Amino acid sequence: MALKFIAAMASLVLSAGAALAQGTQKVQLADCTGSGCTCSVTNLTLTEVAAALPIEIPDGAEDMMLVRAPNGTMGWSTMAPADLDVLYGGQGNCPLQLFEDIVPRDGSWHITDVVTDTSQCPMVALTGMGGLESATTSVNWGGRFHPERLFPETRGMVRWSQTGHLSWRGVVVDEQVEGAFARVTFTARLISPTLIRGESRFAFNMHGIGGMNAATLAAGGGCLTVTSYVARWRG
């Protein structure tokens, strides 16, 4: 009986260890164009991918590649990196880069998939404000990722601070007085040499400020819009 109990406990520990490893294992990404793929070990776990992307995590995903097709769709594949490279027009050479070594590619970057959520902004006059629009810009990264190079028009306006090895947060406005506040912020995360994701947030609450228009206060006196975006390298 004692031996059976020990064996059962050992099996439980091993299963827990495997689950823990799966939760912390970094996702491998193949970012593909019409002329091949760039393959990397991202700094995202399966849990983080599930939270960041609107795609299901299949059984066995820890042994798969996350693939971004040339049309931008995301999916999972059991194919080897070299085979994926051939499938998308490459020469069968797609070495995995560690995320610490990821450097964004110089050239043309297009900001797209700009979607603004205004569900928490009852003030109709502000509906649609996100502070971000689709745009294309030429970027020379200088060998390292910094979002200011992607948004050159904000240079000197945004106070950027690094929140991770490949992620940044920028503050445009952060003011508070008499319980009211106004805040405009950006985030940017380098996912692969050809993909950046982030969001901008515009938030304020005017409660506590004397002399405010009654209709404005009746509408809630506050607003939050969240604009998500994707920036992709175009060559």
C-alpha positions as CSV (number, residue, x, y, z in Angstrom):
1,M,0.0,0.0,0.0
2,A,2.8,2.4,0.9
3,L,4.6,1.7,-2.4
4,K,1.3,2.4,-4.3
5,F,0.9,5.7,-2.4
6,I,4.4,6.8,-3.2
7,A,4.0,5.9,-6.8
8,A,0.7,7.8,-7.0
9,M,2.3,10.9,-5.4
10,A,5.3,10.7,-7.8
11,S,3.0,10.6,-10.7
12,L,1.0,13.6,-9.4
13,V,4.2,15.6,-8.9
14,L,5.5,14.7,-12.4
15,S,2.1,15.8,-13.9
16,A,2.1,19.0,-12.0
17,G,5.7,19.7,-13.2
18,A,4.7,19.1,-16.8
19,A,1.7,21.4,-16.5
20,L,4.0,24.1,-14.9
21,A,6.5,23.7,-17.7
22,Q,3.7,24.0,-20.3
23,G,2.5,27.2,-18.6
24,T,5.9,28.9,-18.8
25,Q,7.2,27.5,-22.1
26,K,7.8,30.2,-24.7
27,V,5.8,30.1,-27.9
28,Q,7.6,29.7,-31.2
29,L,6.5,32.0,-34.0
30,A,6.8,31.8,-37.8
31,D,6.1,35.2,-39.2
32,C,5.6,34.5,-43.0
33,T,5.5,36.6,-46.1
34,G,5.2,35.6,-49.7
35,S,9.0,34.9,-49.8
36,G,9.5,32.8,-46.7
37,C,9.3,33.1,-42.9
38,T,11.1,34.6,-40.0
39,C,11.1,32.1,-37.1
40,S,11.7,33.0,-33.4
41,V,11.2,32.0,-29.8
42,T,9.0,34.8,-28.5
43,N,8.9,36.1,-25.0
44,L,5.2,35.0,-24.7
45,T,3.8,31.9,-23.0
46,L,0.8,30.0,-24.2
47,T,-1.3,31.7,-21.5
48,E,-0.1,35.2,-22.6
49,V,-0.9,34.3,-26.3
50,A,-4.4,33.2,-25.3
51,A,-4.9,36.5,-23.6
52,A,-3.4,38.6,-26.4
53,L,-4.8,36.9,-29.5
54,P,-8.3,36.0,-30.5
55,I,-7.4,32.4,-31.4
56,E,-7.9,29.1,-29.7
57,I,-5.0,27.2,-28.1
58,P,-5.3,23.6,-29.4
59,D,-4.2,20.5,-27.5
60,G,-0.5,20.0,-28.0
61,A,0.2,23.7,-28.8
62,E,3.4,23.6,-26.8
63,D,4.8,21.4,-29.6
64,M,3.5,23.6,-32.4
65,M,4.5,26.7,-34.2
66,L,2.3,29.8,-34.1
67,V,2.1,31.0,-37.7
68,R,1.2,34.4,-39.1
69,A,0.3,34.0,-42.7
70,P,1.0,36.7,-45.3
71,N,-2.6,37.9,-45.1
72,G,-2.2,38.5,-41.3
73,T,-4.2,35.5,-40.1
74,M,-2.8,33.6,-37.1
75,G,-2.9,29.8,-36.6
76,W,-1.1,26.8,-35.3
77,S,1.0,24.3,-37.3
78,T,2.8,21.1,-36.5
79,M,5.2,21.7,-39.5
80,A,8.9,22.2,-38.9
81,P,10.2,25.8,-39.3
82,A,12.1,24.9,-42.5
83,D,9.0,23.3,-44.0
84,L,6.9,26.4,-43.2
85,D,9.5,28.5,-44.9
86,V,9.3,26.4,-48.1
87,L,5.5,26.5,-47.9
88,Y,5.5,30.3,-48.0
89,G,8.0,30.7,-50.8
90,G,11.4,30.5,-48.9
91,Q,14.4,28.3,-49.4
92,G,13.8,26.0,-46.4
93,N,16.0,28.0,-44.0
94,C,14.3,29.4,-40.9
95,P,16.5,29.3,-37.9
96,L,14.9,30.0,-34.6
97,Q,16.0,33.3,-33.1
98,L,15.9,33.8,-29.3
99,F,13.6,36.6,-28.3
100,E,16.5,38.4,-26.7
101,D,18.0,38.7,-30.2
102,I,14.9,40.0,-32.0
103,V,15.5,43.2,-33.8
104,P,12.8,44.8,-35.8
105,R,13.6,45.1,-39.6
106,D,14.4,48.4,-41.1
107,G,12.2,49.6,-43.9
108,S,8.5,50.4,-44.4
109,W,6.1,49.7,-41.5
110,H,2.3,49.9,-41.8
111,I,0.1,50.5,-38.8
112,T,-3.2,48.8,-39.4
113,D,-6.0,46.9,-37.6
114,V,-6.7,50.1,-35.7
115,V,-9.9,49.3,-33.7
116,T,-11.3,51.6,-31.1
117,D,-13.5,50.4,-28.2
118,T,-15.8,53.3,-27.1
119,S,-18.2,51.2,-25.0
120,Q,-17.0,52.9,-21.8
121,C,-17.3,56.4,-23.3
122,P,-21.0,57.5,-23.0
123,M,-20.3,61.0,-24.2
124,V,-21.5,60.7,-27.8
125,A,-19.4,63.7,-28.9
126,L,-16.2,61.8,-28.1
127,T,-17.2,58.5,-29.7
128,G,-14.4,57.3,-32.0
129,M,-11.6,59.2,-30.3
130,G,-8.6,56.9,-30.2
131,G,-5.7,59.1,-31.0
132,L,-4.4,56.7,-33.6
133,E,-4.9,56.2,-37.3
134,S,-3.6,53.8,-40.0
135,A,-0.3,55.0,-41.4
136,T,2.9,53.9,-43.1
137,T,6.3,55.1,-42.1
138,S,9.9,54.3,-43.0
139,V,11.9,53.2,-39.9
140,N,15.6,52.8,-39.3
141,W,15.6,51.1,-35.9
142,G,19.3,51.5,-35.2
143,G,19.6,47.9,-34.0
144,R,17.1,48.1,-31.2
145,F,13.3,48.4,-30.6
146,H,12.0,51.7,-29.4
147,P,8.4,52.8,-30.2
148,E,9.4,56.4,-30.7
149,R,10.9,55.4,-34.1
150,L,7.5,54.0,-35.1
151,F,5.7,57.2,-34.1
152,P,8.1,59.9,-35.0
153,E,5.4,62.6,-34.9
154,T,5.2,62.0,-31.1
155,R,8.9,62.6,-30.4
156,G,9.2,64.9,-27.4
157,M,5.5,64.5,-26.6
158,V,5.5,61.0,-25.1
159,R,7.5,59.9,-22.0
160,W,8.4,56.3,-22.8
161,S,9.5,53.8,-20.2
162,Q,10.5,50.2,-20.7
163,T,8.2,47.6,-19.1
164,G,9.9,44.5,-20.4
165,H,12.7,43.4,-22.7
166,L,10.6,44.1,-25.8
167,S,7.7,46.2,-24.4
168,W,7.2,49.9,-23.7
169,R,4.6,52.2,-22.1
170,G,4.3,55.8,-23.1
171,V,2.6,58.6,-21.2
172,V,1.3,61.6,-23.1
173,V,-0.9,63.2,-20.4
174,D,-1.4,62.1,-16.8
175,E,-3.0,64.9,-14.8
176,Q,-5.2,64.9,-11.7
177,V,-6.9,67.7,-9.8
178,E,-9.8,67.8,-7.3
179,G,-10.6,64.1,-8.0
180,A,-10.8,64.6,-11.7
181,F,-8.2,63.2,-14.1
182,A,-7.1,63.1,-17.7
183,R,-4.8,60.4,-19.0
184,V,-3.5,59.4,-22.5
185,T,-1.1,56.5,-22.8
186,F,0.4,54.1,-25.4
187,T,1.8,50.6,-25.2
188,A,4.0,48.8,-27.8
189,R,5.4,45.2,-27.8
190,L,7.7,43.7,-30.4
191,I,6.3,40.3,-31.1
192,S,8.7,39.3,-34.0
193,P,11.1,41.2,-36.3
194,T,8.1,42.0,-38.5
195,L,5.3,42.4,-36.0
196,I,4.4,45.0,-33.3
197,R,1.2,45.1,-31.2
198,G,0.0,47.7,-28.8
199,E,-2.8,50.0,-27.8
200,S,-3.5,53.7,-26.9
201,R,-5.8,54.7,-24.1
202,F,-7.7,58.0,-23.7
203,A,-9.3,58.4,-20.3
204,F,-10.8,61.2,-18.2
205,N,-13.3,61.8,-15.5
206,M,-14.5,65.3,-14.8
207,H,-16.4,64.7,-11.5
208,G,-15.4,67.1,-8.8
209,I,-14.7,70.0,-11.1
210,G,-17.0,72.9,-10.3
211,G,-19.0,74.7,-13.0
212,M,-19.2,71.7,-15.3
213,N,-22.2,71.6,-17.7
214,A,-25.1,69.6,-16.2
215,A,-25.6,67.6,-19.4
216,T,-22.0,66.6,-19.4
217,L,-22.1,65.4,-15.8
218,A,-25.4,63.6,-16.5
219,A,-23.7,61.7,-19.3
220,G,-21.3,60.3,-16.7
221,G,-18.6,63.0,-16.8
222,G,-16.1,60.3,-17.8
223,C,-14.8,58.5,-20.8
224,L,-12.4,55.7,-21.7
225,T,-11.5,54.7,-25.2
226,V,-9.1,51.8,-26.0
227,T,-7.5,51.7,-29.5
228,S,-5.7,48.5,-30.4
229,Y,-3.3,48.5,-33.3
230,V,-0.9,46.2,-35.2
231,A,2.2,47.4,-37.0
232,R,3.7,45.1,-39.7
233,W,6.9,45.3,-41.7
234,R,6.2,45.7,-45.4
235,G,9.7,45.6,-46.8
